[in-house]
Amino acid sequence: MDKCIMLKCCGVKNYTDWLETTWFNKSGGLRFPYSCCNVTFPTCNGTVYQPWQIYTQGCQEELSKVIQFALKMDMWSSLLVYVVEIGLFVMVKQLMRTNRSTRYQVLEKN
């Protein structure tokens, strides 16, 4: 398998979505795509006569879960960056306020 996200799904709603596609009809109406094969069955060839070897859950729900997770991670990381920026702003403000009495002078060469 390649290193892409494994959704472990088949079809949009479920595996029967493939029964109504032109791809299924052109393949002779006997096989589902190999991407529908359950990885626990290494001999799976996508045949309609062995439906227990394919994923039955649809990809729409699985993809929705992945996108929701990514959006939650983005939201929380943005909030964390915001809090860190506010903390840094407060620290810089405090540092600038406490060093007002510092006077600069030119150093002379000896």
N, C-alpha and C positions, 0 to 999 in steps of 0.2 A: 504494500500500500504506500501511496505517497504521503507526504506530510501535511496534507490539507485537513480541514476539520471534518471529522467523521460524524455525520448527523444520524446515521443508522436509521434511514427512512426510505420510503419508496412512494413515488407519486406525490400529488399535492395534498389531497385529503387522506388517501390510503393507496395501497398497491393496485386496487381495481381501476384507478384512474387510467392506467396504461391500457386497459382493454378497449378504450374508446379512441385511441390515437392511431394516426396513419402509420407511425413507426411499427406499432404492434401488428397491424395488418400486413405491412410489407415484410415483416419477419416471419410470416406464416401463421401468426396467431398462436404460437407455441411457447414463446419465451418472453420473460421480462428482462430489462436491462441488467447487466452484471452488477451495476451499482446497487441494485436492490438485494443482492445476495447477502445474507447474514454471514459475518466473518467467522462465526462459530462452526459453520459448515464449509470446510475447504473444498468439497467436491460440488458445491452449488454451481449449476449452470443456468439458473434462471428459468427453468422449465415450469410451465403452468401445472404440471402434474405433481410437483413437489412444493406446494405453497408454504409449507412449514419452514422451508429453507430460506425464505426471503423476509425482509422487514415488512411488516404490515402497517406500521404507523406512517402517516403522511409527513412530508417534509415541511409543509407550511407551519405546523405547530413547532417542530424542532428548530427551524430557522428563526421563528419568532422568539423562542427562548434564548438563542445565541445573541440575537440583536438586543433583546432586553438586558441581558447580562452586560454586553459591551456598553450600552447606554448608561447603565447604573455605574459601571466602573469609571466612565468618562465624567459623570456627574460628581461622584465622590472625589475623584482626583482633582477636578476643578475646584471643588470646595476646599480641599486640602491646600492647594496652591494659593487660593485666596486668603486663607487663614495665615499661612506662612508670610505672604506679602504684607498683610496688616501688622503682623508681629515685627517684621523687619522695619516697617515704616515707623512704628512706635519706638523701636530701639534707636534708629537714626535720629529721630526727633529728640529723644532723651539725651543722646550724645552731643548733639549740637547745642542743646540748651545748657548743659553743664560746662562747656568749654568756651563760654563767651569772654572770660577774662584773659584769655591767652592773647598776648601781644607779640607781634612778629617784629623781628629786628634783623638788620643786615649783619651777617658775620664778616668780620674783617680778617684779612690775611696777616699772619704773624711773620 
